[in-house]
Amino acid sequence: MRLQKYNTFEALLVSDTFENLTFSCFPLQHPAPPQTSPAGSPAGRAAPVPSPSCAAVAFRSLLAADLRFSRQLGVCAGERSAWGSARPLLRLLEVSGHGVPWLAGTLYGLGRSESPAGREVLLNLLFALVLDLVLVAMVKGLVRRRRPTHNKMDMFVTISVDKYSFPSGHATRAAMVCRFVLHHLVLAIPLRVLVVLWAIIVGISRVMLGRHNVSDVAFGFIMGYMQYNVVKYFWLSPLSAPALFAVWNQWNQ
Ligand SMILES: CC(C)=CCC/C(C)=C/COP(=O)(O)O
């Protein structure tokens, strides 16, 4: 049977419609009474099928709605999709929220920065970006939710866990970087609004490109928002990490 290939969470997610979901996971109607063999022997008895709880039915309904809604929003999933002509623009947005340019830009800034305060902020941004990659990889590897079937796997630089979609790494990074930038950069109001808009648009574009379901992005935003709290808690400074800054200063002399 097809379901035997999946773990429980995947089994809930492999079907694209509510109807498929009910048939491919657990039946939502009450099962037919178990059949017994003519002799009534236990060997001939069909295993009873458990009826799902209300919470399980509600959860599955939500997942089915998520899959269906995400498919409808995937209007740039291919060149021939409804809004396929906007795909190159959305792919540009994809690169703007990708880990490689953010890591490369931060490392470049660190190498060029001459002020200790600037270096401290950039070092913490580097820590935040690495933390984000590690946490997202862990959750993706644990949940193992497959990307939507309408996604074209033509993404720019991926790692093995990126075949999974929960949570969206772009959404976590966008939310975390947005909070980081708003806290540590002195920006005029229009620029602050632009940063927030960028984060929101990066998230929405993941669903429009067909890379993710809405729930992947929603959870990604929440996770990224909370990741900034971790960065703030473990903020690296000459006081909290004197050895690190001593090595750094030595290296830059
Ligand atoms: C290889 C490096 C440094 C980062 C990978 C960035 C990436 C491809 C994340 C996946 O994002 P989504 O989960 O939003 O598709």
The ligand as an ORCA input file, in Angstrom:
! r2SCAN-3c Opt
* xyz 0 1
  C      22.861     26.675      1.062
  C      22.491     27.738      2.003
  C      23.561     28.509      2.680
  C      21.215     28.038      2.292
  C      20.047     27.333      1.746
  C      18.957     28.332      1.618
  C      17.697     27.680      1.119
  C      17.659     27.111     -0.218
  C      16.636     27.636      1.935
  C      15.346     27.022      1.564
  O      14.367     27.985      1.672
  P      12.867     27.555      1.578
  O      12.623     26.588      2.689
  O      12.103     28.844      1.793
  O      12.625     26.994      0.230
*
